[in-house]
Amino acid sequence: MELIALPLTAEAFAPYGEVLEAPAEAGRTFFESSFGNLRPGARPNLKIVTKLPVRGLPLEANVLERHEFSSQSFVPLDMGRMLIVVAPHAPEGGPDVKRALAFLASSRQGVTYRPNTWHHPSTVLDKPARFAVFMWCDGSKGDEEFVKVAPFTIRER
């Protein structure tokens, strides 16, 4: 299977979460609807991550993850492009890789995945990246789940 990574847009990404982008003009943009927590005992968790870029696309992927009870937000601090891959749930459970979508976020775009959204681990292109990651955690295995999937390839258009 092969996915073609398209430019990230709020409309195309809406079923899976929200695109986070700073306003072009002076001012503020609020993203209150982005933060989802389905466990009353979970605590907010903010971390700063530095990632090295992959060699570029095409990329072969064979794992997806989800955070069943929490949204997960990626806010760019200094980065080039980021690869975003999402998949809905399969009727038999787990991710439906056959219906997966791939997007390329610009250096000005971050995302919030809704709780229980299957996605590929964070992958950056072009240069080393730094971003803030926010989610809700309670220390249980429900914080994150990784599953192996049949390998698929992601290419640029």
KOLVOZA-909200 format. One record per atom (N, C-alpha, C, CB): x, y, z; residue number from 1; residue in one letter. Coordinates in steps of 0.05 Angstrom, whole numbers, plus 5000, padded with zeros to 4 digits. Glycine has a CB too. Example, Ala and Ser with C-alpha at 12.3 -4.5 7.8 and 13.67 -1.06 7.14 Angstrom:
# residues 2
((5264,4886,5156),1,a)
((5246,4910,5156),1,a)
((5264,4934,5156),1,a)
((5226,4911,5181),1,a)
((5257,4955,5142),2,s)
((5273,4979,5143),2,s)
((5258,5001,5157),2,s)
((5282,4988,5114),2,s)
***
This chain:
# residues 157
((5017,4976,5000),1,m)
((5000,5000,5000),1,m)
((5018,5025,5000),1,m)
((4981,5000,5024),1,m)
((5008,5045,4987),2,e)
((5023,5070,4985),2,e)
((5005,5094,4990),2,e)
((5036,5073,4957),2,e)
((5014,5112,5007),3,l)
((5000,5137,5013),3,l)
((5015,5160,5001),3,l)
((4996,5141,5044),3,l)
((5001,5180,4990),4,i)
((5013,5204,4980),4,i)
((5007,5226,5001),4,i)
((5001,5212,4952),4,i)
((5028,5238,5012),5,a)
((5026,5259,5032),5,a)
((5017,5285,5019),5,a)
((5052,5263,5048),5,a)
((4994,5296,5027),6,l)
((4984,5321,5016),6,l)
((4989,5343,5036),6,l)
((4953,5318,5010),6,l)
((4988,5368,5027),7,p)
((4991,5390,5046),7,p)
((4969,5389,5068),7,p)
((4990,5417,5031),7,p)
((4977,5395,5093),8,l)
((4958,5394,5115),8,l)
((4939,5417,5114),8,l)
((4974,5394,5142),8,l)
((4913,5411,5115),9,t)
((4893,5432,5117),9,t)
((4874,5425,5140),9,t)
((4877,5434,5090),9,t)
((4862,5446,5152),10,a)
((4844,5442,5174),10,a)
((4820,5425,5166),10,a)
((4835,5469,5185),10,a)
((4810,5430,5142),11,e)
((4786,5415,5132),11,e)
((4792,5385,5129),11,e)
((4776,5427,5106),11,e)
((4814,5379,5116),12,a)
((4820,5350,5112),12,a)
((4827,5336,5138),12,a)
((4843,5348,5092),12,a)
((4839,5350,5157),13,f)
((4847,5338,5182),13,f)
((4825,5337,5203),13,f)
((4871,5353,5193),13,f)
((4803,5352,5199),14,a)
((4782,5355,5219),14,a)
((4772,5329,5231),14,a)
((4759,5370,5207),14,a)
((4768,5307,5217),15,p)
((4758,5283,5230),15,p)
((4777,5271,5251),15,p)
((4753,5262,5208),15,p)
((4802,5279,5250),16,y)
((4823,5268,5267),16,y)
((4832,5287,5289),16,y)
((4846,5259,5251),16,y)
((4826,5313,5286),17,g)
((4835,5332,5305),17,g)
((4835,5360,5294),17,g)
((4863,5325,5315),17,g)
((4854,5376,5304),18,e)
((4854,5404,5297),18,e)
((4882,5412,5288),18,e)
((4845,5422,5321),18,e)
((4884,5429,5268),19,v)
((4909,5440,5259),19,v)
((4914,5465,5276),19,v)
((4909,5448,5228),19,v)
((4938,5467,5287),20,l)
((4947,5489,5304),20,l)
((4965,5507,5288),20,l)
((4960,5479,5330),20,l)
((4957,5532,5283),21,e)
((4974,5550,5268),21,e)
((4972,5578,5280),21,e)
((4966,5550,5238),21,e)
((4994,5591,5284),22,a)
((4995,5618,5294),22,a)
((4981,5637,5274),22,a)
((5023,5627,5301),22,a)
((4968,5658,5284),23,p)
((4955,5676,5266),23,p)
((4976,5691,5249),23,p)
((4938,5697,5281),23,p)
((4969,5697,5224),24,a)
((4987,5711,5206),24,a)
((4992,5740,5215),24,a)
((4977,5710,5177),24,a)
((4971,5752,5227),25,e)
((4973,5779,5236),25,e)
((4976,5779,5267),25,e)
((4947,5795,5229),25,e)
((4984,5802,5278),26,a)
((4986,5804,5307),26,a)
((4960,5796,5320),26,a)
((4995,5832,5316),26,a)
((4961,5781,5342),27,g)
((4937,5773,5356),27,g)
((4940,5745,5367),27,g)
((4913,5775,5337),27,g)
((4918,5734,5376),28,r)
((4917,5707,5388),28,r)
((4897,5689,5374),28,r)
((4910,5710,5418),28,r)
((4903,5664,5374),29,t)
((4885,5643,5366),29,t)
((4882,5624,5388),29,t)
((4894,5629,5339),29,t)
((4857,5618,5396),30,f)
((4852,5600,5418),30,f)
((4845,5572,5408),30,f)
((4830,5611,5437),30,f)
((4854,5551,5422),31,f)
((4849,5524,5414),31,f)
((4837,5508,5437),31,f)
((4875,5511,5404),31,f)
((4818,5518,5451),32,e)
((4806,5504,5474),32,e)
((4794,5478,5467),32,e)
((4786,5522,5487),32,e)
((4783,5476,5443),33,s)
((4769,5451,5436),33,s)
((4789,5428,5430),33,s)
((4752,5455,5412),33,s)
((4815,5435,5429),34,s)
((4835,5415,5423),34,s)
((4841,5396,5445),34,s)
((4860,5429,5415),34,s)
((4837,5405,5470),35,f)
((4846,5389,5493),35,f)
((4824,5370,5502),35,f)
((4855,5407,5515),35,f)
((4829,5344,5499),36,g)
((4809,5324,5507),36,g)
((4822,5306,5528),36,g)
((4799,5308,5483),36,g)
((4807,5302,5550),37,n)
((4816,5284,5571),37,n)
((4792,5268,5580),37,n)
((4828,5300,5595),37,n)
((4793,5242,5577),38,l)
((4771,5225,5584),38,l)
((4775,5210,5611),38,l)
((4767,5205,5562),38,l)
((4795,5218,5627),39,r)
((4800,5206,5653),39,r)
((4803,5227,5674),39,r)
((4826,5188,5652),39,r)
((4785,5227,5694),40,p)
((4786,5248,5714),40,p)
((4812,5249,5730),40,p)
((4763,5245,5733),40,p)
((4826,5226,5733),41,g)
((4851,5226,5749),41,g)
((4876,5233,5733),41,g)
((4854,5200,5761),41,g)
((4874,5238,5707),42,a)
((4897,5244,5691),42,a)
((4907,5272,5696),42,a)
((4891,5240,5661),42,a)
((4933,5275,5694),43,r)
((4946,5301,5698),43,r)
((4957,5312,5672),43,r)
((4969,5299,5719),43,r)
((4957,5339,5669),44,p)
((4969,5350,5645),44,p)
((4999,5344,5644),44,p)
((4964,5381,5644),44,p)
((5009,5339,5620),45,n)
((5036,5332,5615),45,n)
((5046,5348,5592),45,n)
((5040,5301,5611),45,n)
((5066,5365,5597),46,l)
((5078,5381,5575),46,l)
((5108,5374,5573),46,l)
((5075,5412,5581),46,l)
((5117,5368,5549),47,k)
((5145,5362,5546),47,k)
((5155,5376,5521),47,k)
((5150,5331,5544),47,k)
((5181,5382,5520),48,i)
((5194,5393,5497),48,i)
((5211,5370,5484),48,i)
((5212,5418,5504),48,i)
((5207,5366,5459),49,v)
((5220,5344,5445),49,v)
((5238,5354,5423),49,v)
((5199,5324,5433),49,v)
((5261,5342,5420),50,t)
((5279,5347,5397),50,t)
((5280,5322,5381),50,t)
((5307,5357,5406),50,t)
((5275,5324,5355),51,k)
((5275,5300,5337),51,k)
((5294,5306,5314),51,k)
((5247,5293,5327),51,k)
((5308,5285,5306),52,l)
((5325,5287,5282),52,l)
((5307,5279,5258),52,l)
((5350,5268,5284),52,l)
((5313,5292,5235),53,p)
((5296,5286,5212),53,p)
((5302,5258,5200),53,p)
((5300,5307,5190),53,p)
((5282,5247,5187),54,v)
((5286,5222,5172),54,v)
((5300,5232,5146),54,v)
((5259,5207,5166),54,v)
((5310,5213,5130),55,r)
((5325,5220,5106),55,r)
((5307,5232,5084),55,r)
((5339,5195,5095),55,r)
((5281,5231,5088),56,g)
((5263,5242,5069),56,g)
((5242,5221,5061),56,g)
((5277,5252,5044),56,g)
((5226,5228,5042),57,l)
((5205,5209,5032),57,l)
((5215,5198,5006),57,l)
((5178,5223,5030),57,l)
((5208,5174,4999),58,p)
((5189,5156,5012),58,p)
((5199,5145,5038),58,p)
((5181,5134,4994),58,p)
((5179,5138,5055),59,l)
((5184,5127,5081),59,l)
((5167,5102,5084),59,l)
((5179,5148,5104),59,l)
((5178,5080,5095),60,e)
((5162,5057,5100),60,e)
((5154,5058,5130),60,e)
((5178,5030,5094),60,e)
((5128,5054,5135),61,a)
((5118,5055,5162),61,a)
((5106,5027,5169),61,a)
((5096,5077,5165),61,a)
((5109,5019,5194),62,n)
((5098,4993,5202),62,n)
((5088,4994,5231),62,n)
((5119,4971,5200),62,n)
((5084,5018,5242),63,v)
((5073,5020,5269),63,v)
((5055,5045,5270),63,v)
((5095,5022,5290),63,v)
((5033,5043,5285),64,l)
((5016,5065,5291),64,l)
((5011,5066,5321),64,l)
((4988,5064,5275),64,l)
((5003,5089,5331),65,e)
((4998,5092,5360),65,e)
((4972,5107,5364),65,e)
((5021,5106,5373),65,e)
((4962,5104,5389),66,r)
((4939,5120,5397),66,r)
((4942,5126,5427),66,r)
((4912,5105,5391),66,r)
((4927,5146,5435),67,h)
((4925,5154,5463),67,h)
((4895,5153,5468),67,h)
((4938,5183,5469),67,h)
((4886,5131,5478),68,e)
((4857,5125,5479),68,e)
((4841,5145,5495),68,e)
((4853,5098,5492),68,e)
((4853,5157,5515),69,f)
((4837,5174,5533),69,f)
((4846,5203,5533),69,f)
((4839,5164,5561),69,f)
((4865,5210,5516),70,s)
((4876,5237,5516),70,s)
((4880,5247,5488),70,s)
((4902,5238,5532),70,s)
((4876,5273,5484),71,s)
((4886,5286,5460),71,s)
((4916,5288,5462),71,s)
((4873,5314,5456),71,s)
((4929,5293,5440),72,q)
((4958,5297,5440),72,q)
((4964,5320,5421),72,q)
((4974,5271,5433),72,q)
((4977,5341,5431),73,s)
((4983,5365,5415),73,s)
((5012,5367,5409),73,s)
((4973,5390,5428),73,s)
((5019,5375,5385),74,f)
((5047,5380,5376),74,f)
((5048,5409,5367),74,f)
((5056,5360,5353),74,f)
((5063,5426,5381),75,v)
((5066,5454,5375),75,v)
((5094,5460,5366),75,v)
((5058,5472,5400),75,v)
((5098,5468,5341),76,p)
((5125,5472,5331),76,p)
((5139,5496,5346),76,p)
((5125,5477,5301),76,p)
((5164,5492,5353),77,l)
((5181,5513,5364),77,l)
((5202,5521,5344),77,l)
((5194,5504,5391),77,l)
((5214,5501,5331),78,d)
((5233,5506,5310),78,d)
((5235,5480,5294),78,d)
((5262,5514,5321),78,d)
((5224,5481,5270),79,m)
((5224,5457,5254),79,m)
((5219,5463,5225),79,m)
((5203,5437,5264),79,m)
((5224,5443,5208),80,g)
((5217,5445,5179),80,g)
((5189,5433,5177),80,g)
((5238,5430,5161),80,g)
((5187,5414,5159),81,r)
((5161,5401,5155),81,r)
((5158,5376,5174),81,r)
((5157,5392,5126),81,r)
((5133,5369,5180),82,m)
((5128,5346,5196),82,m)
((5108,5328,5181),82,m)
((5116,5354,5224),82,m)
((5113,5302,5181),83,l)
((5095,5283,5168),83,l)
((5074,5275,5188),83,l)
((5111,5258,5159),83,l)
((5049,5276,5179),84,i)
((5026,5268,5196),84,i)
((5012,5245,5181),84,i)
((5006,5293,5200),84,i)
((5008,5223,5195),85,v)
((4994,5200,5184),85,v)
((4972,5193,5204),85,v)
((5012,5176,5177),85,v)
((4947,5191,5195),86,v)
((4925,5183,5213),86,v)
((4909,5161,5200),86,v)
((4907,5208,5218),86,v)
((4895,5146,5217),87,a)
((4878,5124,5207),87,a)
((4854,5121,5226),87,a)
((4894,5097,5206),87,a)
((4831,5115,5214),88,p)
((4807,5110,5230),88,p)
((4809,5082,5243),88,p)
((4781,5113,5214),88,p)
((4790,5076,5260),89,h)
((4788,5049,5272),89,h)
((4778,5029,5251),89,h)
((4770,5049,5297),89,h)
((4789,5005,5251),90,a)
((4778,4984,5234),90,a)
((4754,4971,5248),90,a)
((4800,4963,5229),90,a)
((4735,4961,5233),91,p)
((4712,4948,5245),91,p)
((4719,4926,5265),91,p)
((4693,4937,5224),91,p)
((4741,4911,5259),92,e)
((4750,4889,5277),92,e)
((4768,4899,5299),92,e)
((4764,4868,5260),92,e)
((4772,4925,5301),93,g)
((4790,4936,5322),93,g)
((4817,4944,5311),93,g)
((4794,4917,5345),93,g)
((4831,4961,5324),94,g)
((4857,4971,5315),94,g)
((4854,4991,5293),94,g)
((4874,4948,5306),94,g)
((4877,5000,5281),95,p)
((4875,5020,5260),95,p)
((4867,5007,5233),95,p)
((4902,5034,5257),95,p)
((4852,5022,5217),96,d)
((4845,5014,5190),96,d)
((4865,5027,5171),96,d)
((4815,5023,5184),96,d)
((4887,5013,5167),97,v)
((4909,5024,5151),97,v)
((4901,5029,5122),97,v)
((4933,5005,5152),97,v)
((4882,5013,5112),98,k)
((4872,5016,5085),98,k)
((4859,5043,5080),98,k)
((4853,4994,5077),98,k)
((4850,5056,5102),99,r)
((4837,5082,5100),99,r)
((4854,5104,5112),99,r)
((4809,5081,5114),99,r)
((4879,5099,5115),100,a)
((4898,5119,5127),100,a)
((4901,5143,5108),100,a)
((4925,5106,5133),100,a)
((4908,5166,5119),101,l)
((4914,5190,5104),101,l)
((4941,5200,5113),101,l)
((4892,5211,5107),101,l)
((4956,5214,5095),102,a)
((4981,5226,5101),102,a)
((4981,5255,5094),102,a)
((5005,5211,5087),102,a)
((4993,5271,5111),103,f)
((4994,5300,5107),103,f)
((5023,5310,5112),103,f)
((4974,5315,5124),103,f)
((5030,5332,5100),104,l)
((5055,5346,5106),104,l)
((5048,5373,5119),104,l)
((5072,5350,5081),104,l)
((5056,5376,5144),105,a)
((5052,5401,5159),105,a)
((5075,5420,5152),105,a)
((5050,5397,5189),105,a)
((5070,5445,5149),106,s)
((5091,5465,5144),106,s)
((5105,5471,5171),106,s)
((5079,5491,5131),106,s)
((5126,5487,5170),107,s)
((5140,5494,5194),107,s)
((5123,5511,5213),107,s)
((5165,5509,5187),107,s)
((5101,5522,5204),108,r)
((5084,5538,5221),108,r)
((5059,5523,5231),108,r)
((5074,5563,5205),108,r)
((5057,5498,5225),109,q)
((5033,5483,5232),109,q)
((5040,5461,5253),109,q)
((5021,5470,5208),109,q)
((5023,5459,5273),110,g)
((5023,5437,5291),110,g)
((4996,5423,5289),110,g)
((5029,5446,5320),110,g)
((4992,5402,5305),111,v)
((4966,5388,5305),111,v)
((4959,5379,5333),111,v)
((4967,5364,5286),111,v)
((4933,5375,5337),112,t)
((4923,5361,5360),112,t)
((4908,5337,5350),112,t)
((4906,5379,5379),112,t)
((4916,5313,5359),113,y)
((4901,5289,5353),113,y)
((4879,5286,5374),113,y)
((4920,5264,5352),113,y)
((4855,5280,5365),114,r)
((4833,5275,5384),114,r)
((4840,5250,5401),114,r)
((4806,5272,5369),114,r)
((4828,5247,5424),115,p)
((4832,5222,5439),115,p)
((4824,5198,5421),115,p)
((4815,5222,5465),115,p)
((4839,5177,5424),116,n)
((4833,5151,5411),116,n)
((4838,5152,5380),116,n)
((4805,5144,5416),116,n)
((4854,5171,5371),117,t)
((4860,5173,5342),117,t)
((4886,5158,5336),117,t)
((4863,5203,5334),117,t)
((4885,5140,5317),118,w)
((4909,5126,5309),118,w)
((4926,5144,5292),118,w)
((4902,5100,5292),118,w)
((4952,5144,5297),119,h)
((4971,5161,5282),119,h)
((4999,5149,5283),119,h)
((4971,5190,5294),119,h)
((5014,5158,5264),120,h)
((5042,5150,5262),120,h)
((5059,5166,5282),120,h)
((5054,5154,5233),120,h)
((5079,5154,5294),121,p)
((5096,5169,5312),121,p)
((5107,5194,5299),121,p)
((5120,5152,5323),121,p)
((5114,5215,5315),122,s)
((5123,5240,5303),122,s)
((5147,5236,5285),122,s)
((5129,5260,5326),122,s)
((5145,5247,5262),123,t)
((5167,5244,5241),123,t)
((5171,5271,5229),123,t)
((5159,5223,5220),123,t)
((5196,5281,5230),124,v)
((5202,5307,5218),124,v)
((5220,5304,5194),124,v)
((5215,5325,5239),124,v)
((5218,5324,5176),125,l)
((5233,5324,5151),125,l)
((5250,5350,5151),125,l)
((5214,5323,5126),125,l)
((5269,5351,5133),126,d)
((5284,5375,5126),126,d)
((5307,5382,5146),126,d)
((5266,5397,5124),126,d)
((5301,5383,5172),127,k)
((5322,5392,5191),127,k)
((5313,5382,5219),127,k)
((5325,5423,5191),127,k)
((5332,5382,5238),128,p)
((5324,5375,5266),128,p)
((5301,5393,5275),128,p)
((5348,5378,5285),128,p)
((5284,5383,5292),129,a)
((5261,5398,5300),129,a)
((5258,5398,5330),129,a)
((5235,5386,5287),129,a)
((5246,5420,5340),130,r)
((5239,5421,5368),130,r)
((5209,5429,5369),130,r)
((5256,5443,5384),130,r)
((5194,5414,5386),131,f)
((5166,5421,5389),131,f)
((5157,5414,5417),131,f)
((5149,5406,5368),131,f)
((5136,5427,5425),132,a)
((5124,5421,5451),132,a)
((5102,5401,5446),132,a)
((5112,5447,5465),132,a)
((5099,5382,5465),133,v)
((5079,5361,5463),133,v)
((5063,5362,5489),133,v)
((5091,5332,5459),133,v)
((5036,5364,5486),134,f)
((5018,5365,5509),134,f)
((4998,5342,5508),134,f)
((5004,5392,5511),134,f)
((4995,5328,5530),135,m)
((4974,5307,5532),135,m)
((4968,5303,5562),135,m)
((4983,5281,5519),135,m)
((4948,5287,5567),136,w)
((4939,5280,5594),136,w)
((4948,5252,5600),136,w)
((4908,5283,5598),136,w)
((4960,5247,5624),137,c)
((4971,5221,5631),137,c)
((4963,5214,5659),137,c)
((5002,5221,5628),137,c)
((4959,5188,5664),138,d)
((4955,5178,5691),138,d)
((4975,5156,5698),138,d)
((4926,5168,5695),138,d)
((4994,5150,5681),139,g)
((5014,5130,5686),139,g)
((5005,5102,5679),139,g)
((5021,5131,5715),139,g)
((4982,5098,5668),140,s)
((4972,5071,5662),140,s)
((4979,5065,5632),140,s)
((4942,5069,5667),140,s)
((4974,5040,5624),141,k)
((4979,5032,5596),141,k)
((4960,5046,5577),141,k)
((4977,5002,5593),141,k)
((4938,5058,5588),142,g)
((4920,5073,5571),142,g)
((4932,5100,5561),142,g)
((4895,5079,5586),142,g)
((4955,5108,5573),143,d)
((4968,5132,5563),143,d)
((4976,5131,5534),143,d)
((4992,5139,5581),143,d)
((4986,5107,5526),144,e)
((4994,5104,5498),144,e)
((4994,5074,5491),144,e)
((5021,5117,5492),144,e)
((4987,5069,5465),145,e)
((4987,5042,5455),145,e)
((5000,5043,5427),145,e)
((4958,5030,5453),145,e)
((5019,5025,5423),146,f)
((5033,5023,5397),146,f)
((5026,4995,5385),146,f)
((5064,5026,5400),146,f)
((5019,4994,5359),147,v)
((5013,4969,5346),147,v)
((5029,4967,5320),147,v)
((4983,4965,5342),147,v)
((5038,4943,5315),148,k)
((5051,4937,5289),148,k)
((5028,4934,5268),148,k)
((5068,4911,5290),148,k)
((5033,4944,5244),149,v)
((5015,4942,5222),149,v)
((5030,4932,5198),149,v)
((5000,4969,5216),149,v)
((5016,4922,5178),150,a)
((5028,4914,5153),150,a)
((5043,4938,5142),150,a)
((5007,4903,5132),150,a)
((5068,4935,5133),151,p)
((5083,4958,5123),151,p)
((5069,4972,5100),151,p)
((5111,4949,5114),151,p)
((5071,4999,5100),152,f)
((5061,5015,5078),152,f)
((5080,5037,5073),152,f)
((5032,5026,5084),152,f)
((5079,5049,5049),153,t)
((5098,5069,5041),153,t)
((5084,5096,5039),153,t)
((5111,5062,5014),153,t)
((5098,5117,5047),154,i)
((5088,5145,5046),154,i)
((5106,5160,5027),154,i)
((5086,5158,5074),154,i)
((5095,5173,5007),155,r)
((5110,5189,4987),155,r)
((5099,5217,4986),155,r)
((5109,5176,4959),155,r)
((5115,5235,4975),156,e)
((5106,5262,4969),156,e)
((5092,5262,4942),156,e)
((5129,5283,4970),156,e)
((5075,5281,4939),157,r)
((5061,5284,4913),157,r)
((5080,5293,4892),157,r)
((5038,5304,4915),157,r)
***
